Amino acid sequence: MATPPLNPLPKAALSSGFRLGRDQLITIVPVAVAAVVGTYLASRYLCGRSRPKSQVNPTINKDSPKVVHSFDMEDIGSKAVYCRCWRSKKFPYCDGAHTKHNEETGDNVGPLIIKKRDV
Ligand code: FES
């Protein structure tokens, strides 16, 4: 008794990849895009929640709920240089501490300079 010949494998079974039809792509692409966008938004939300908010003022009047200084224009004189980096030992005046802060952090802060216009 002779054995029947084996049927050759169909061409689709020989190809290594799988193919998606147009209808399948129309379904899969929006789901994949929604999954990627959802993952991105969720990670941003979760990272934002876990990261502590940084403080601008590291040391000045920390026992006060708000640091406020007020000056009358008449008392300023011809020129005043005010600190905006919150590192000055003479705060609210600039003592040049912003230079070290900028070198250490890569920041670019500098003072506020108010002066009378030369007449
Ligand atoms: S020391 Fe703060 S701006 Fe100069």
Backbone and ligand atoms as CSV (ligand in chain L), in Angstrom:
chain,resi,resn,atom,element,x,y,z
A,1,MET,N,N,0.842,-1.180,0.000
A,1,MET,CA,C,0.000,0.000,0.000
A,1,MET,C,C,0.881,1.235,0.000
A,2,ALA,N,N,0.633,2.087,-0.935
A,2,ALA,CA,C,1.423,3.305,-1.088
A,2,ALA,C,C,0.840,4.423,-0.240
A,3,THR,N,N,1.762,5.209,0.382
A,3,THR,CA,C,1.293,6.353,1.176
A,3,THR,C,C,0.978,7.520,0.244
A,4,PRO,N,N,-0.055,8.269,0.595
A,4,PRO,CA,C,-0.384,9.407,-0.260
A,4,PRO,C,C,0.686,10.492,-0.151
A,5,PRO,N,N,0.934,11.223,-1.214
A,5,PRO,CA,C,1.948,12.301,-1.144
A,5,PRO,C,C,1.478,13.424,-0.221
A,6,LEU,N,N,2.470,14.017,0.486
A,6,LEU,CA,C,2.140,15.134,1.379
A,6,LEU,C,C,1.772,16.364,0.563
A,7,ASN,N,N,0.779,17.037,1.052
A,7,ASN,CA,C,0.406,18.283,0.384
A,7,ASN,C,C,1.449,19.348,0.695
A,8,PRO,N,N,1.827,20.111,-0.308
A,8,PRO,CA,C,2.774,21.204,-0.001
A,8,PRO,C,C,2.099,22.245,0.896
A,9,LEU,N,N,2.949,22.910,1.741
A,9,LEU,CA,C,2.407,23.939,2.626
A,9,LEU,C,C,1.873,25.106,1.802
A,10,PRO,N,N,0.830,25.691,2.256
A,10,PRO,CA,C,0.332,26.869,1.528
A,10,PRO,C,C,1.349,28.011,1.615
A,11,LYS,N,N,1.340,28.883,0.613
A,11,LYS,CA,C,2.299,29.984,0.573
A,11,LYS,C,C,2.220,30.879,1.811
A,12,ALA,N,N,1.031,31.104,2.306
A,12,ALA,CA,C,0.873,31.979,3.472
A,12,ALA,C,C,1.593,31.416,4.685
A,13,ALA,N,N,1.638,30.081,4.808
A,13,ALA,CA,C,2.296,29.467,5.950
A,13,ALA,C,C,3.806,29.574,5.839
A,14,LEU,N,N,4.330,29.713,4.654
A,14,LEU,CA,C,5.779,29.802,4.472
A,14,LEU,C,C,6.319,31.208,4.763
A,15,SER,N,N,5.486,32.235,4.648
A,15,SER,CA,C,5.996,33.580,4.911
A,15,SER,C,C,6.175,33.772,6.409
A,16,SER,N,N,7.219,34.490,6.796
A,16,SER,CA,C,7.535,34.619,8.212
A,16,SER,C,C,6.660,35.656,8.916
A,17,GLY,N,N,6.316,36.735,8.278
A,17,GLY,CA,C,5.552,37.781,8.934
A,17,GLY,C,C,4.066,37.555,8.829
A,18,PHE,N,N,3.366,38.302,9.593
A,18,PHE,CA,C,1.934,38.218,9.434
A,18,PHE,C,C,1.457,39.484,8.768
A,19,ARG,N,N,0.407,39.372,8.086
A,19,ARG,CA,C,-0.078,40.510,7.328
A,19,ARG,C,C,-1.405,40.966,7.897
A,20,LEU,N,N,-1.566,42.248,7.887
A,20,LEU,CA,C,-2.809,42.803,8.366
A,20,LEU,C,C,-3.580,43.373,7.194
A,21,GLY,N,N,-4.827,43.126,7.228
A,21,GLY,CA,C,-5.681,43.675,6.196
A,21,GLY,C,C,-6.020,45.123,6.495
A,22,ARG,N,N,-6.584,45.788,5.544
A,22,ARG,CA,C,-6.935,47.195,5.689
A,22,ARG,C,C,-7.910,47.400,6.853
A,23,ASP,N,N,-8.888,46.526,6.947
A,23,ASP,CA,C,-9.863,46.649,8.032
A,23,ASP,C,C,-9.201,46.499,9.400
A,24,GLN,N,N,-8.231,45.583,9.481
A,24,GLN,CA,C,-7.535,45.395,10.756
A,24,GLN,C,C,-6.694,46.633,11.098
A,25,LEU,N,N,-6.024,47.201,10.086
A,25,LEU,CA,C,-5.219,48.403,10.333
A,25,LEU,C,C,-6.093,49.570,10.786
A,26,ILE,N,N,-7.257,49.680,10.192
A,26,ILE,CA,C,-8.159,50.777,10.568
A,26,ILE,C,C,-8.550,50.655,12.031
A,27,THR,N,N,-8.601,49.474,12.552
A,27,THR,CA,C,-8.931,49.253,13.958
A,27,THR,C,C,-7.706,49.402,14.849
A,28,ILE,N,N,-6.577,48.848,14.428
A,28,ILE,CA,C,-5.395,48.775,15.287
A,28,ILE,C,C,-4.695,50.126,15.421
A,29,VAL,N,N,-4.566,50.878,14.346
A,29,VAL,CA,C,-3.805,52.136,14.384
A,29,VAL,C,C,-4.400,53.124,15.391
A,30,PRO,N,N,-5.698,53.393,15.383
A,30,PRO,CA,C,-6.222,54.325,16.407
A,30,PRO,C,C,-6.040,53.806,17.827
A,31,VAL,N,N,-6.166,52.505,18.024
A,31,VAL,CA,C,-5.979,51.946,19.369
A,31,VAL,C,C,-4.527,52.110,19.795
A,32,ALA,N,N,-3.587,51.862,18.881
A,32,ALA,CA,C,-2.167,52.010,19.212
A,32,ALA,C,C,-1.836,53.467,19.502
A,33,VAL,N,N,-2.343,54.385,18.702
A,33,VAL,CA,C,-2.086,55.811,18.930
A,33,VAL,C,C,-2.669,56.231,20.277
A,34,ALA,N,N,-3.878,55.795,20.568
A,34,ALA,CA,C,-4.496,56.141,21.855
A,34,ALA,C,C,-3.692,55.565,23.015
A,35,ALA,N,N,-3.160,54.359,22.859
A,35,ALA,CA,C,-2.354,53.752,23.920
A,35,ALA,C,C,-1.069,54.536,24.147
A,36,VAL,N,N,-0.407,54.952,23.075
A,36,VAL,CA,C,0.842,55.705,23.206
A,36,VAL,C,C,0.573,57.063,23.843
A,37,VAL,N,N,-0.434,57.759,23.370
A,37,VAL,CA,C,-0.760,59.079,23.922
A,37,VAL,C,C,-1.185,58.948,25.387
A,38,GLY,N,N,-1.976,57.950,25.688
A,38,GLY,CA,C,-2.420,57.734,27.062
A,38,GLY,C,C,-1.259,57.427,27.989
A,39,THR,N,N,-0.341,56.614,27.543
A,39,THR,CA,C,0.837,56.287,28.351
A,39,THR,C,C,1.689,57.522,28.585
A,40,TYR,N,N,1.872,58.316,27.530
A,40,TYR,CA,C,2.665,59.550,27.661
A,40,TYR,C,C,2.016,60.509,28.664
A,41,LEU,N,N,0.724,60.731,28.532
A,41,LEU,CA,C,0.039,61.647,29.442
A,41,LEU,C,C,0.041,61.126,30.876
A,42,ALA,N,N,-0.157,59.825,31.038
A,42,ALA,CA,C,-0.137,59.248,32.384
A,42,ALA,C,C,1.240,59.386,33.015
A,43,SER,N,N,2.297,59.157,32.240
A,43,SER,CA,C,3.646,59.279,32.806
A,43,SER,C,C,3.953,60.718,33.177
A,44,ARG,N,N,3.517,61.660,32.343
A,44,ARG,CA,C,3.733,63.076,32.684
A,44,ARG,C,C,2.974,63.441,33.950
A,45,TYR,N,N,1.762,62.977,34.072
A,45,TYR,CA,C,0.962,63.284,35.250
A,45,TYR,C,C,1.598,62.679,36.497
A,46,LEU,N,N,2.009,61.431,36.410
A,46,LEU,CA,C,2.586,60.758,37.575
A,46,LEU,C,C,3.939,61.351,37.939
A,47,CYS,N,N,4.759,61.691,36.963
A,47,CYS,CA,C,6.058,62.299,37.256
A,47,CYS,C,C,5.868,63.683,37.864
A,48,GLY,N,N,4.912,64.430,37.366
A,48,GLY,CA,C,4.654,65.761,37.907
A,48,GLY,C,C,4.180,65.707,39.335
A,49,ARG,N,N,3.440,64.671,39.669
A,49,ARG,CA,C,2.940,64.557,41.045
A,49,ARG,C,C,4.031,64.170,42.009
A,50,SER,N,N,4.985,63.341,41.566
A,50,SER,CA,C,5.997,62.839,42.485
A,50,SER,C,C,7.155,63.821,42.653
A,51,ARG,N,N,7.317,64.757,41.703
A,51,ARG,CA,C,8.424,65.702,41.783
A,51,ARG,C,C,8.068,66.833,42.736
A,52,PRO,N,N,8.905,67.082,43.757
A,52,PRO,CA,C,8.597,68.181,44.664
A,52,PRO,C,C,8.805,69.510,43.963
A,53,LYS,N,N,7.993,70.475,44.333
A,53,LYS,CA,C,8.154,71.808,43.769
A,53,LYS,C,C,9.370,72.442,44.420
A,54,SER,N,N,10.181,73.085,43.615
A,54,SER,CA,C,11.385,73.681,44.158
A,54,SER,C,C,11.073,75.085,44.677
A,55,GLN,N,N,11.887,75.525,45.612
A,55,GLN,CA,C,11.725,76.847,46.189
A,55,GLN,C,C,12.777,77.774,45.617
A,56,VAL,N,N,12.404,78.997,45.363
A,56,VAL,CA,C,13.325,80.004,44.865
A,56,VAL,C,C,14.179,80.536,46.009
A,57,ASN,N,N,13.558,80.737,47.142
A,57,ASN,CA,C,14.224,81.326,48.294
A,57,ASN,C,C,14.765,80.222,49.201
A,58,PRO,N,N,16.102,80.046,49.263
A,58,PRO,CA,C,16.641,78.965,50.101
A,58,PRO,C,C,16.793,79.340,51.568
A,59,THR,N,N,16.991,80.637,51.892
A,59,THR,CA,C,17.363,80.968,53.275
A,59,THR,C,C,16.768,82.251,53.836
A,60,ILE,N,N,16.274,83.130,53.019
A,60,ILE,CA,C,15.968,84.486,53.493
A,60,ILE,C,C,14.598,84.555,54.160
A,61,ASN,N,N,14.580,84.980,55.437
A,61,ASN,CA,C,13.346,85.187,56.219
A,61,ASN,C,C,12.377,84.010,56.090
A,62,LYS,N,N,12.880,82.809,56.271
A,62,LYS,CA,C,12.048,81.623,56.073
A,62,LYS,C,C,10.929,81.509,57.098
A,63,ASP,N,N,11.049,82.235,58.213
A,63,ASP,CA,C,9.980,82.201,59.209
A,63,ASP,C,C,8.815,83.112,58.832
A,64,SER,N,N,8.983,83.917,57.814
A,64,SER,CA,C,7.937,84.831,57.365
A,64,SER,C,C,7.113,84.170,56.251
A,65,PRO,N,N,5.786,84.385,56.248
A,65,PRO,CA,C,4.975,83.774,55.189
A,65,PRO,C,C,5.244,84.374,53.816
A,66,LYS,N,N,5.742,85.618,53.784
A,66,LYS,CA,C,6.043,86.255,52.500
A,66,LYS,C,C,7.140,87.286,52.722
A,67,VAL,N,N,8.118,87.298,51.833
A,67,VAL,CA,C,9.202,88.276,51.938
A,67,VAL,C,C,8.880,89.446,51.022
A,68,VAL,N,N,8.700,90.613,51.635
A,68,VAL,CA,C,8.350,91.810,50.878
A,68,VAL,C,C,9.251,92.950,51.338
A,69,HIS,N,N,9.760,93.705,50.394
A,69,HIS,CA,C,10.522,94.915,50.691
A,69,HIS,C,C,9.895,96.064,49.921
A,70,SER,N,N,9.876,97.215,50.553
A,70,SER,CA,C,9.289,98.386,49.916
A,70,SER,C,C,10.242,99.566,50.102
A,71,PHE,N,N,10.440,100.336,49.044
A,71,PHE,CA,C,11.330,101.488,49.091
A,71,PHE,C,C,10.627,102.675,48.458
A,72,ASP,N,N,10.878,103.830,49.004
A,72,ASP,CA,C,10.393,105.053,48.370
A,72,ASP,C,C,11.407,105.476,47.320
A,73,MET,N,N,10.923,105.915,46.200
A,73,MET,CA,C,11.808,106.309,45.105
A,73,MET,C,C,12.770,107.410,45.554
A,74,GLU,N,N,12.289,108.295,46.401
A,74,GLU,CA,C,13.128,109.402,46.844
A,74,GLU,C,C,14.307,108.908,47.681
A,75,ASP,N,N,14.171,107.745,48.294
A,75,ASP,CA,C,15.230,107.215,49.160
A,75,ASP,C,C,16.247,106.348,48.417
A,76,ILE,N,N,15.988,106.054,47.179
A,76,ILE,CA,C,16.872,105.146,46.446
A,76,ILE,C,C,18.199,105.816,46.089
A,77,GLY,N,N,18.170,107.099,45.893
A,77,GLY,CA,C,19.398,107.786,45.485
A,77,GLY,C,C,19.575,107.683,43.981
A,78,SER,N,N,20.814,107.727,43.526
A,78,SER,CA,C,21.043,107.726,42.087
A,78,SER,C,C,21.032,106.323,41.492
A,79,LYS,N,N,21.290,105.289,42.320
A,79,LYS,CA,C,21.339,103.931,41.783
A,79,LYS,C,C,21.143,102.912,42.912
A,80,ALA,N,N,20.380,101.870,42.645
A,80,ALA,CA,C,20.208,100.767,43.591
A,80,ALA,C,C,20.243,99.453,42.800
A,81,VAL,N,N,20.881,98.446,43.401
A,81,VAL,CA,C,21.035,97.152,42.729
A,81,VAL,C,C,20.398,96.096,43.627
A,82,TYR,N,N,19.320,95.505,43.141
A,82,TYR,CA,C,18.551,94.554,43.951
A,82,TYR,C,C,18.765,93.126,43.474
A,83,CYS,N,N,18.841,92.232,44.451
A,83,CYS,CA,C,19.074,90.810,44.182
A,83,CYS,C,C,17.802,90.156,43.647
A,84,ARG,N,N,17.985,89.329,42.628
A,84,ARG,CA,C,16.879,88.528,42.108
A,84,ARG,C,C,17.183,87.030,42.173
A,85,CYS,N,N,18.367,86.689,42.710
A,85,CYS,CA,C,18.720,85.259,42.784
A,85,CYS,C,C,18.441,84.677,44.167
A,86,TRP,N,N,18.164,85.497,45.136
A,86,TRP,CA,C,17.853,85.082,46.506
A,86,TRP,C,C,19.051,84.428,47.187
A,87,ARG,N,N,20.266,84.751,46.765
A,87,ARG,CA,C,21.462,84.172,47.393
A,87,ARG,C,C,22.302,85.226,48.087
A,88,SER,N,N,21.923,86.483,47.979
A,88,SER,CA,C,22.725,87.566,48.529
A,88,SER,C,C,22.700,87.562,50.055
A,89,LYS,N,N,23.853,87.807,50.664
A,89,LYS,CA,C,23.928,87.952,52.120
A,89,LYS,C,C,23.401,89.325,52.545
A,90,LYS,N,N,23.274,90.249,51.591
A,90,LYS,CA,C,22.760,91.588,51.895
A,90,LYS,C,C,21.364,91.779,51.308
A,91,PHE,N,N,20.615,90.719,51.118
A,91,PHE,CA,C,19.296,90.786,50.504
A,91,PHE,C,C,18.441,91.852,51.175
A,92,PRO,N,N,17.755,92.695,50.487
A,92,PRO,CA,C,17.375,92.595,49.084
A,92,PRO,C,C,18.386,93.183,48.108
A,93,TYR,N,N,19.555,93.592,48.598
A,93,TYR,CA,C,20.552,94.168,47.691
A,93,TYR,C,C,21.455,93.066,47.130
A,94,CYS,N,N,21.924,93.256,45.958
A,94,CYS,CA,C,22.829,92.305,45.310
A,94,CYS,C,C,24.220,92.439,45.904
A,95,ASP,N,N,24.838,91.302,46.216
A,95,ASP,CA,C,26.232,91.320,46.662
A,95,ASP,C,C,27.129,90.517,45.708
A,96,GLY,N,N,26.613,90.160,44.564
A,96,GLY,CA,C,27.398,89.418,43.573
A,96,GLY,C,C,27.286,87.909,43.719
A,97,ALA,N,N,26.507,87.426,44.670
A,97,ALA,CA,C,26.379,85.978,44.878
A,97,ALA,C,C,25.756,85.276,43.668
A,98,HIS,N,N,25.085,86.021,42.822
A,98,HIS,CA,C,24.469,85.408,41.636
A,98,HIS,C,C,25.532,84.794,40.717
A,99,THR,N,N,26.747,85.336,40.737
A,99,THR,CA,C,27.808,84.807,39.876
A,99,THR,C,C,28.129,83.360,40.253
A,100,LYS,N,N,28.309,83.106,41.541
A,100,LYS,CA,C,28.591,81.742,41.995
A,100,LYS,C,C,27.403,80.826,41.724
A,101,HIS,N,N,26.209,81.326,41.985
A,101,HIS,CA,C,24.995,80.539,41.732
A,101,HIS,C,C,24.912,80.149,40.250
A,102,ASN,N,N,25.173,81.105,39.378
A,102,ASN,CA,C,25.108,80.819,37.942
A,102,ASN,C,C,26.172,79.808,37.521
A,103,GLU,N,N,27.372,79.918,38.102
A,103,GLU,CA,C,28.442,78.971,37.759
A,103,GLU,C,C,28.090,77.559,38.223
A,104,GLU,N,N,27.489,77.456,39.396
A,104,GLU,CA,C,27.177,76.137,39.956
A,104,GLU,C,C,25.976,75.470,39.305
A,105,THR,N,N,25.029,76.278,38.854
A,105,THR,CA,C,23.772,75.715,38.363
A,105,THR,C,C,23.555,75.848,36.869
A,106,GLY,N,N,24.329,76.718,36.216
A,106,GLY,CA,C,24.067,76.981,34.803
A,106,GLY,C,C,22.925,77.955,34.607
A,107,ASP,N,N,22.477,78.562,35.699
A,107,ASP,CA,C,21.397,79.542,35.626
A,107,ASP,C,C,21.947,80.839,35.024
A,108,ASN,N,N,21.079,81.803,34.808
A,108,ASN,CA,C,21.526,83.061,34.205
A,108,ASN,C,C,20.916,84.274,34.896
A,109,VAL,N,N,20.699,84.165,36.201
A,109,VAL,CA,C,20.042,85.265,36.903
A,109,VAL,C,C,21.027,86.388,37.199
A,110,GLY,N,N,20.489,87.570,37.344
A,110,GLY,CA,C,21.281,88.752,37.663
A,110,GLY,C,C,20.410,89.750,38.397
A,111,PRO,N,N,21.009,90.850,38.807
A,111,PRO,CA,C,20.285,91.810,39.635
A,111,PRO,C,C,19.336,92.695,38.837
A,112,LEU,N,N,18.478,93.362,39.582
A,112,LEU,CA,C,17.651,94.439,39.043
A,112,LEU,C,C,18.354,95.741,39.403
A,113,ILE,N,N,18.679,96.529,38.408
A,113,ILE,CA,C,19.381,97.794,38.636
A,113,ILE,C,C,18.427,98.939,38.323
A,114,ILE,N,N,18.252,99.790,39.317
A,114,ILE,CA,C,17.404,100.970,39.136
A,114,ILE,C,C,18.286,102.186,39.318
A,115,LYS,N,N,18.255,103.062,38.322
A,115,LYS,CA,C,19.093,104.256,38.432
A,115,LYS,C,C,18.375,105.447,37.807
A,116,LYS,N,N,18.761,106.586,38.297
A,116,LYS,CA,C,18.204,107.804,37.725
A,116,LYS,C,C,18.876,108.057,36.390
A,117,ARG,N,N,18.083,108.529,35.469
A,117,ARG,CA,C,18.606,108.847,34.146
A,117,ARG,C,C,19.539,110.056,34.248
A,118,ASP,N,N,20.682,109.940,33.549
A,118,ASP,CA,C,21.598,111.086,33.506
A,118,ASP,C,C,20.940,112.217,32.731
A,119,VAL,N,N,20.983,113.403,33.328
A,119,VAL,CA,C,20.366,114.556,32.660
A,119,VAL,C,C,21.392,115.354,31.917
L,1,FES,S1,S,23.348,88.465,44.525
L,1,FES,FE1,FE,21.392,87.936,43.826
L,1,FES,S2,S,21.256,88.963,41.943
L,1,FES,FE2,FE,23.178,89.466,42.638
